C-alpha cells in the first residue's frame, strides 16, 4: 500500500496529464501519480485534427471564447480569465513546440503532427516528476474518515492520497465514481458529428465543398453558418459539426431523424436572389443555365440545384419562366434533406453531458460535495464546437485543478 501520495489523477488524456504536470510543477515535494487504464497515454490527442492535433483556437477574449461552448459557456468565463489560448500557446512554445494559426483560427504544431504534442506533454510530466502508470485499472474508490482517498487497483494494489482528480473524459466509469461521491450526471449524448442522409440527391457529388452556407433544423431554433462538405453519406464540414454540437440533446431525442434545411447562398435574401436573377436574365439572355452561375457555388452543385428545381439545363436565361424562377430561388434558399442518422467526425468523439456544473467550484475545479475531489476535462458537462475548443477546456480545467489540488493541506 502506498499512502504518501498527495494527488492521484485518474485518466491519461489531455486534461489528466495537463493537470498532473501543473500539480507537480507547482510543488515537486508532493508526490503526484497518474493512472491510465489502457496501454497508451493521450489517445484522443493522437487522432485529433486528422492526426495533426488542433491544440487550441486563435481567440483570446474570454467572453468571446465561451460563445464556442454549447454547454458550460457561463461557467468557463472565470477559468478562461486565468488560463486561455494565449497561455496554452506560451506553455507549449516555452517547452520547444512551435505553433501556427491557420486561416480559420485553428492552432496546430508547425510539424503538423500530434506526436509533437504527445512527446512534449509526456516529457513535461517526466521532468516534473509525475509517476506515469499505464494499464492501471481502478476498481474501487472511497474516502476514509481520515480524509484520505483510497484507490483500489485491479492488481490488488491500494493507493492513498490527500487529493483525487478524475479526468476520465466521457467514460461512464468516471461518471459512476462521481455519482458514488454524491454528484449528479447530466446524460451523455454524442456531439460534433456529421449528418447521414441516405436519400440525399447530392451524394454522388461527394467531395464538393461550399465555402459558406446556412444550415437550419426544421422546427428547431438552431442555425449555423460556415463551410459545408458534401460526402457520400450526407453532409460534413464546420457548419454541420457546429450545428450538431448546439443541437446535440434535441437531436438525440429525435433519434437523429430530422429535416435539414440548407440555404446555399446565405448572403442573399429571397428578394435579392430574384432581383439578381432578373438582372442577369436581362443582361445575358442567351446564357445557358448549364454554364451560368452568378453565385459562389461549384459548377456541378449549381447544375444539380437547377435540375432539382425541375428546370432544363439547356434552357437559356431568357426562357426562364416566373414559375421556374420561383422554384430555383426556393431551392437555393431552402433545400430540404432528410437526416436519418449520424456519423462520428473522423476518429474524434465528443459528448455533451457529464457532472453537473453547479456541483463544481470553477475557481478550483473542486467538488462542492466532496472536499479534496477535483474534476477536469470532458468528465464535466462542458463541450465545445470543432476548432480546438475542447482541448482548451482540457488545458484550462486541468491546469486549475492541478494547482488547486496541491494547495490542500
C-alpha positions in Angstrom: 0.0 0.0 0.0 1.3 3.4 -0.9 -0.1 6.2 1.3 2.3 9.1 1.0 0.9 10.5 -2.2 -0.6 13.9 -2.3 -2.5 13.7 -5.6 -3.9 10.8 -7.7 -5.0 11.7 -11.2 -7.2 9.1 -12.9 -7.2 9.4 -16.7 -4.2 9.8 -19.0 -5.9 12.1 -21.6 -5.2 15.8 -22.3 -6.9 17.1 -19.1 -5.4 14.5 -16.8 -1.8 14.8 -18.0 -2.0 18.6 -18.0 -3.4 18.6 -14.5 -0.7 16.3 -13.3 2.0 18.5 -14.8 0.6 21.6 -13.3 0.4 20.0 -9.9 3.9 18.5 -9.9 5.5 21.7 -11.3 3.8 23.7 -8.5 5.3 21.6 -5.7 7.8 18.9 -6.5 7.9 17.9 -2.9 4.5 16.4 -3.1 4.1 13.1 -5.0 1.7 13.0 -8.0 0.7 9.8 -9.7 -1.3 9.5 -12.9 -3.2 6.3 -13.6 -4.3 5.3 -17.2 -6.4 2.2 -17.7 -5.2 1.5 -21.3 -1.7 0.9 -22.6 -1.3 4.3 -24.1 -1.5 7.9 -23.0 -3.2 10.7 -24.9 -5.1 8.5 -27.4 -7.5 11.3 -28.4 -4.7 13.8 -28.8 -3.1 11.4 -31.3 -6.1 11.2 -33.6 -7.4 14.8 -33.2 -7.3 17.2 -36.1 -6.7 14.4 -38.6 -3.6 13.4 -36.7 -2.3 17.0 -36.5 -3.7 17.9 -33.1 -5.8 21.1 -33.1 -4.2 22.4 -29.9 -6.4 25.4 -29.4 -8.1 28.4 -31.2 -7.0 31.9 -32.0 -9.5 33.6 -29.7 -8.1 35.5 -26.7 -11.1 37.3 -25.3 -12.8 35.1 -22.6 -16.3 36.3 -23.3 -15.9 35.7 -27.0 -14.2 32.4 -26.4 -17.0 30.9 -24.3 -19.5 31.5 -27.2 -18.0 28.4 -28.7 -19.2 26.1 -25.9 -22.8 24.9 -26.2 -22.6 23.7 -22.7 -20.5 25.3 -20.0 -20.1 28.7 -21.5 -21.0 30.8 -18.5 -19.1 28.6 -16.1 -15.9 28.9 -18.2 -15.7 32.7 -18.2 -13.8 32.8 -14.9 -11.4 29.9 -15.7 -10.6 31.5 -19.1 -9.5 34.7 -17.4 -6.8 32.6 -15.7 -5.7 30.3 -18.4 -6.8 30.8 -22.0 -5.5 30.1 -25.6 -2.7 32.7 -25.2 -1.4 30.8 -22.1 -1.7 27.5 -23.9 0.4 28.9 -26.8 3.0 30.2 -24.4 3.1 26.9 -22.4 3.9 24.8 -25.5 6.3 27.3 -27.0 8.2 27.5 -23.7 8.7 23.8 -24.0 10.0 23.9 -27.5 6.8 23.4 -29.6 6.3 25.9 -32.3 2.7 26.6 -33.1 0.9 28.2 -36.1 -2.5 29.7 -36.7 -4.4 28.6 -39.8 -6.8 30.9 -41.7 -9.9 29.5 -39.9 -8.3 30.3 -36.5 -7.3 26.7 -35.6 -3.9 26.3 -33.9 -1.6 23.4 -34.8 2.0 22.5 -34.2 4.1 23.5 -37.2 5.2 19.9 -37.6 1.5 19.0 -38.4 1.9 16.0 -36.2 0.1 15.2 -33.0 3.1 13.2 -31.9 4.9 16.6 -31.3 2.2 17.5 -28.7 2.2 14.0 -27.1 6.0 13.9 -26.7 6.0 17.4 -25.2 3.3 16.6 -22.6 4.9 13.3 -21.6 8.4 14.8 -21.3 7.0 17.7 -19.3 5.3 15.2 -17.0 8.5 13.2 -16.5 10.6 16.3 -15.9 8.1 17.4 -13.3 8.4 14.1 -11.5 4.9 12.7 -12.3 4.6 9.0 -11.7 3.1 7.9 -15.0 1.4 4.5 -14.9 -0.2 2.6 -17.7 -2.5 -0.4 -17.5 -3.8 0.7 -14.1 -7.5 -0.3 -13.8 -9.2 1.3 -10.9 -11.8 -1.0 -9.4 -13.0 1.0 -6.3 -12.6 4.4 -4.7 -13.6 5.5 -1.3 -12.8 8.4 1.1 -11.7 7.4 4.6 -12.6 9.1 7.8 -9.0 10.4 7.9 -9.8 12.4 4.8 -7.6 10.4 2.5 -8.8 8.9 -0.7 -8.3 5.2 -1.1 -7.9 3.9 -4.7 -8.1 0.1 -5.3 -6.5 -1.2 -8.5 -7.3 -4.5 -10.2 -3.8 -5.7 -9.5 -4.6 -5.6 -5.8 -2.5 -2.5 -5.1 -4.1 0.2 -2.9 -3.1 3.8 -3.2 -3.9 6.6 -0.8 -3.8 10.3 -1.4 -4.8 13.7 0.1 -6.4 14.8 -3.2 -8.1 12.9 -6.1 -8.6 14.3 -9.6 -10.9 12.5 -12.0 -10.2 13.2 -15.7 -11.7 10.2 -17.4 -13.5 12.0 -20.3 -16.9 10.8 -21.2 -16.2 7.3 -19.9 -19.2 6.1 -17.9 -16.9 4.7 -15.2 -15.7 8.1 -14.2 -19.3 9.3 -14.0 -20.2 6.4 -11.8 -17.3 7.3 -9.4 -18.6 10.9 -9.3 -22.1 9.6 -8.6 -20.8 7.5 -5.7 -19.5 10.7 -4.1 -22.9 12.3 -4.5 -22.7 14.0 -7.8 -25.4 14.3 -10.5 -24.6 13.3 -14.0 -26.2 15.0 -17.0 -26.9 12.2 -19.5 -24.1 11.9 -22.1 -25.2 12.2 -25.8 -23.0 12.5 -28.9 -21.8 15.9 -30.1 -19.7 17.0 -33.1 -21.0 14.5 -35.6 -21.9 14.6 -39.3 -25.3 14.0 -40.8 -26.3 10.9 -42.6 -28.8 11.5 -45.5 -29.2 8.2 -47.4 -31.9 9.6 -49.7 -29.9 12.8 -50.5 -29.9 13.8 -54.2 -26.3 15.1 -53.7 -24.5 12.0 -52.5 -22.8 11.5 -55.9 -21.2 14.9 -55.6 -19.1 13.7 -52.7 -16.0 15.8 -52.1 -17.5 19.1 -53.2 -17.1 21.9 -50.6 -19.1 25.1 -50.4 -17.4 28.0 -48.6 -20.5 29.5 -46.9 -23.9 28.0 -46.3 -26.6 28.4 -43.6 -28.0 25.3 -42.0 -31.2 25.1 -40.1 -33.1 22.2 -38.5 -36.7 22.3 -39.3 -39.0 23.1 -36.3 -35.9 23.7 -34.1 -34.3 27.1 -33.1 -30.8 26.0 -34.3 -29.0 27.9 -37.1 -25.3 27.8 -38.1 -23.3 29.3 -40.9 -20.0 28.1 -42.3 -18.3 25.8 -44.8 -20.1 22.6 -45.8 -18.7 19.4 -47.3 -20.8 17.0 -49.4 -20.0 13.4 -48.6 -21.1 10.0 -49.9 -23.2 9.6 -46.7 -24.6 13.2 -46.4 -23.1 16.4 -45.0 -20.0 17.3 -43.0 -17.7 20.3 -42.6 -17.7 23.0 -39.9 -21.3 24.2 -40.4 -22.6 20.7 -39.9 -20.4 19.9 -36.9 -21.3 23.2 -35.2 -25.0 22.6 -35.7 -24.7 19.1 -34.3 -23.0 20.4 -31.2 -25.6 23.1 -30.4 -28.5 20.8 -31.1 -26.9 17.6 -29.6 -29.6 17.0 -27.0 -32.6 17.7 -29.1 -31.2 15.6 -32.0 -30.6 12.7 -29.6 -34.3 13.0 -28.5 -35.3 12.9 -32.2 -33.1 9.8 -32.7 -31.3 11.9 -35.4 -34.4 11.8 -37.6 -34.9 15.5 -38.8 -35.2 17.7 -41.9 -32.1 19.7 -42.6 -32.7 23.0 -44.5 -29.8 24.4 -46.5 -29.5 28.0 -47.7 -26.8 27.7 -50.4 -26.5 31.5 -50.8 -27.0 33.0 -47.3 -25.6 36.4 -48.3 -28.7 36.9 -50.4 -32.3 37.3 -49.3 -35.0 35.7 -51.5 -35.8 39.1 -52.8 -32.2 39.8 -53.6 -31.9 36.5 -55.4 -34.9 37.3 -57.6 -33.5 40.7 -58.4 -30.1 39.3 -59.3 -31.5 36.6 -61.5 -33.8 39.0 -63.3 -30.9 41.4 -63.8 -28.8 38.5 -65.3 -31.7 37.4 -67.4 -31.8 40.9 -68.9 -28.1 41.4 -69.3 -27.2 37.9 -70.7 -30.5 36.5 -72.1 -28.7 33.9 -74.3 -26.7 32.4 -71.5 -27.4 28.7 -70.8 -28.3 27.7 -67.2 -25.8 24.9 -67.5 -22.9 27.3 -67.8 -24.3 30.3 -66.0 -23.7 30.7 -62.3 -23.7 34.1 -60.7 -23.3 32.8 -57.2 -20.3 31.3 -55.3 -21.2 27.7 -55.9 -19.2 24.9 -57.5 -20.4 24.3 -61.1 -21.6 20.7 -60.6 -23.5 21.7 -57.5 -25.2 24.6 -59.3 -26.2 22.3 -62.2 -27.7 19.8 -59.7 -29.7 22.5 -57.9 -31.1 23.7 -61.2 -32.1 20.2 -62.0 -33.7 19.8 -58.6 -35.8 22.9 -59.4 -37.2 20.9 -62.4 -35.5 23.2 -64.9 -33.8 22.0 -68.1 -30.1 22.9 -68.0 -30.2 23.5 -71.8 -32.6 26.4 -71.2 -31.5 30.0 -71.8 -31.9 32.6 -69.1 -34.3 34.5 -71.4 -36.6 31.5 -71.5 -36.8 31.1 -67.7 -40.4 31.4 -66.7 -41.6 33.1 -63.5 -42.6 29.8 -62.0 -39.2 28.3 -62.8 -37.5 31.4 -61.3 -39.5 30.9 -58.1 -38.6 27.2 -57.9 -34.9 28.0 -58.4 -34.9 30.6 -55.7 -36.7 28.2 -53.3 -34.1 25.6 -54.0 -31.2 27.9 -53.5 -32.7 29.4 -50.3 -34.1 26.4 -48.5 -33.3 22.9 -49.9 -34.6 20.2 -47.6 -32.7 17.0 -46.9 -33.9 14.1 -44.7 -31.3 13.2 -42.0 -31.6 9.6 -40.8 -28.6 9.2 -38.6 -25.2 10.4 -37.7 -21.5 9.5 -38.2 -18.6 10.3 -35.9 -16.4 13.0 -37.3 -13.2 11.2 -38.4 -11.9 9.3 -35.4 -12.9 12.1 -32.9 -15.7 11.6 -30.4 -17.1 14.3 -28.2 -20.1 14.1 -25.9 -22.4 16.5 -24.3 -23.1 15.5 -20.7 -21.2 14.8 -17.5 -21.0 16.2 -14.0 -23.4 19.0 -13.3 -21.7 22.4 -13.4 -23.4 23.7 -10.3 -21.8 20.9 -8.3 -18.2 22.2 -9.0 -16.3 25.2 -7.8 -14.9 26.6 -11.1 -12.3 28.6 -9.3 -10.6 25.4 -8.2 -12.4 22.6 -10.1 -13.1 21.1 -6.7 -16.3 19.2 -5.9 -18.9 21.2 -3.9 -20.0 17.9 -2.4 -16.8 16.1 -1.5 -13.7 18.2 -0.4 -10.5 17.1 -2.0 -12.2 15.7 -5.1 -11.4 17.5 -8.3 -12.5 17.2 -11.9 -11.1 18.3 -15.3 -12.0 18.0 -19.0 -14.8 16.2 -20.6 -15.9 14.4 -17.5 -17.7 17.6 -16.7 -20.8 18.8 -18.6 -18.8 21.0 -20.9 -18.2 20.6 -24.6 -17.1 22.9 -27.4 -17.6 23.1 -31.1 -14.9 21.9 -33.5 -11.8 24.1 -33.8 -9.6 23.3 -30.7 -12.1 24.4 -28.1 -12.5 21.0 -26.4 -8.7 20.8 -25.9 -8.7 24.4 -24.5 -11.3 23.2 -22.0 -9.0 20.3 -21.1 -5.9 22.5 -20.7 -7.7 25.2 -18.6 -9.7 23.0 -16.3 -6.7 20.6 -15.9 -4.3 23.5 -15.0 -6.7 25.0 -12.5 -7.5 21.6 -10.9 -3.9 20.6 -10.7 -2.8 23.8 -9.0 -5.7 23.8 -6.6 -5.2 20.2 -5.6 -1.6 20.9 -4.5 -2.7 23.7 -2.2 -4.7 21.3 0.1 -3.1 20.8 3.4 
